[in-house]
Amino acid sequence: MNLDRPNVGEKLGILAGAWLAPITAAVSATRQARMFHPDGLVLRATVEPCAAQPDVAILAERLAGGALVRFSSALWRGRHEWPDVLGAAIRFGWSGAGSNVGAEQDLLLATIRFPWTMPFAPLATNFRSYLWNHYHAVSPFQVAGVGRVKLRLRSPRLGNGSSRSRARHLLDAVDEHRAGFELQLRRLAAPRLARKWEPVARLQLEAPLDVDQAALRFSPFRAGAGIEPVGFVHALRIAAYAASQEARPTHEARAPGV
């Protein structure tokens, strides 16, 4: 996003975000955590290119390597598993100590397909499984060498028909090497009826990570791989995210339990 020359939608988003910032700060301060997605499960992943088109293959190579993935519920804290939106935050280019921050790329995705479906998303989400739902970036991106796109993380469609928690179900699938996702894009320059999801890269979840989640700061504006956020929703996040991060603790006493 070119903040020096935002379009009309982005200007409106910046204004709306400035209005929302005090609210997000107050909620984050009260919860002592993120306003949404306060608790999560963090895992290490590997990323392998699987793109079929040459321009997308270049993007996939920029994303290849190590990644950090945080799965979370939007509303409820602790062990509550009630109807909710689930989220997947990914940091590509992550390798632990010594990561190249300039090359890192964050993507924030959720079980919300379009902004206008947000009120209904908890009812459309299988909140018992992190591995059943597809995760969408509800606002578009401008990708270097590709153009304007929508992104989603396609799940392996593994349901949780047991009494296990969704976190335990996810960790068991990781142990069984079944926790694989596919990052896909859809080109917005194509005619609407001709748009299709194209593969970009495969993410294989490898192991859980015991990290200080309060210190994690995901941002759609961390764009080291050339995936640049654009549009109203992303512009709204600028002030709102900054206020939330400023208001919440920078460290936690311990990682949340599974």
N, C-alpha and C positions, 0 to 999 in steps of 0.2 A: 504494500500500500504506500503510495506516495503522499505522505502527510503534508508536503508543501503544496500539492495540487490535488486535493481530494475532490471526487465528483460530488454531485448533489446528495446522493444516498449516503455517502461516507461522511459528509458534513453533518447531516441529520443524525447519523450514528454517533458522531463525536459529541454532539450536543446532548443526545439522550444518555450517553454514557456518563457525562459530567453530572447530569441530574440524578442518575442512579448511584453514583459513587458513594455519597454519604450513607445510602441505605445498605449497600454491600459491605461498607466498612463497619456499620453498626451491627449487622448480623454476624459478620466474621468475628468481631470483638466479643459478642455475646456467646457465640458457640466455641470461641477459642479454637477455631478451625476454619477451613474454607466455607463460604456460604453454601455452595453446593459441592457434592462429592467430598464430604469431610473425612470419611474413613475409606481406606483402600487396601488392596493387596498388590505388592510390587514384585515384578518378576524380571529376570534377565531373559533376553531373547536373541536369536540370530536372524539375520535378514538376508535372503538370497533373491537375486533378480529372477523374474519369470515373465518379463514383458515380451510381447510378440512384435510390436511395432518399434522401428529403430529410434524414433524420438523419445518414446517412453522408456526404451532400454537404457538410454543415457541417464534419464532420471533415476531408474532403478539402480544403476551402478553407484550413483551418488548416495543412495540410501543403504547400500549393502554394508554388512558388518554387524557390529553389536548394537543392541537397543535395550532400552529400559521401558517397561510397560506397566502402567498402573490401572487396575480395574477397580471400580468403585460404584457405590449407589449414590444417587443424587441427594436424597432427602433424609434417609434414616441413618442413625449412627449405631455403632456397636453390632450386635448380633441380630437385630431386627430384620426380617425378610418379609416385607409387606410390598404391595404394588408400588413400583418405583421406576424411574429411569436409570439405566446403567450406563456407565461411561468407561472409555478406554483412552488413556492419555499415553502417547508414545514419544519417546525421545530417541530418534535415530542418531547414529554416530556416537553412541555412548559406549564407553569401555571401562567405566569405573575410574579409578585414580588415573590422572593424566589424560582425561578426555580432552579432545580438541573442541573447545566451546564454540569457536568460530565455524566449525563444520557441523555442529549439531542442528537437528531439525525437530521441532515439536509439532505434533498433530494432536488435537483434542477432538475426540469423537464421542458420540452418544447414541442411544437408541431412539433418536428423534430424526425423522427423515427430512422434514421441512420445518421452518420456524412456526408456521401456522398449525402444525400438528402437535406442538409442545404440550398443550393441555390434555391431550388424549394419549400421549406417549406412555404413561404408566400403565394404562389399560392394554396397550398393544405390545408391551414388553413382557417376555418370559423372565420374570424377576428371580426365578429359582436357579437360573443357569447363566453364567458369564459366557458359555460356549454355544449358546443357541442363537443369540441375537446378532444381527448385522449392526455395525456401528457406523454412523454417518457424521461427516462434517457438514453441518447444516448450511454453511455459507461457502461461497466459491473461493477458489484460489487462482492466482496467475502463476503458471509453472514455466520457468525458463525453458525455451525450446519446444514447448508443447502448446501453450495457450491457456485460456481460462477453462477450469475444470471443476467438477464436484468429485469428492473422494469418499470412499467407504472402506471399512474393514470387514471383509466377508468371513463369517464364522464357519466352523466345521459342522454346525447344526447338531450339537450333542446336548440332549436334554438331560435333566436331573430328575429321574423318577424315583429317587430314593429319599431317605430321611436325612441325608448328608446336607450340610450347609453348602451354599453355592461356592464358597471359598474352598471347602474340602473337596468338592466335586472337581473344581478347577485344578487343584494340586494333584489329585489322583490322576487326572488326565495328563498332566505334565509328566508324572512318573511313568505313565504308560506310553509316552511319546505320541499322544493323540491331540495335543493342544496346538494346532496349527491354524493360522489365519492367512488370508490373502488380501493385500492392499490393492484396491482397484480404483480406476479413475473413469470418468465419463466426460467427454469433450462437449463444452457448451456452445462451441462454434458450429457444430453439426446441426442439421435440421432436427427439430424436437423428436419426431417419430423415428429418426435414424440414430438417435443416441443410444449407445450401449456401453456396458461396463467392460473395461479392458484390464487385464492383469498387469500389475506393476511389480510386486515383490511378495514373497512368502515370508511370514513371520512364524518361527517355531519357538514356543515358550520353553525355556530350558530349566529354570530353577527359581524358587522364591528368593527374594533379597531382603535382608533385615536392614532397612535404611531408616534414616530420620525423615519421615514423610512430611513433617511440618516444614522442613528445610527445602523440600522440593518446590521449585517454582516453574511450573509449565507455562509456556506462553506461545500462542499462535504466531507471534512476531519473531520467534527464534527460528530463522529461515535459512540456515546454512546450506541446505540442499537446493535452494532456489524455489521453494514452494511458498509464495508470498500471499498472505491473506488480503482479500479485497471485499468491498461491499459494506452494507449498513451494519450487519450483525458483528462483523469483525471490528469495525470502527467503534461500535458501542462498547466493546470489551476493553478498549485502551484505558480509559479512566476507571471503569468498574473493577477490572482485574487489579490494577495498581492499588486502588483503595483497599480491596479485600486483602491483598498480600501485605500491605503495610499494617493492617489492623490485627492480623492473626500472629500467633507465636512463631518464632523462627526455629524453635526446637521443640521436640516432644520428649516426655520423660521416658517413654518406651514405645516400641512399635505396637500397633493394635494386634490383638490376638486373632487367630483364625477361628 
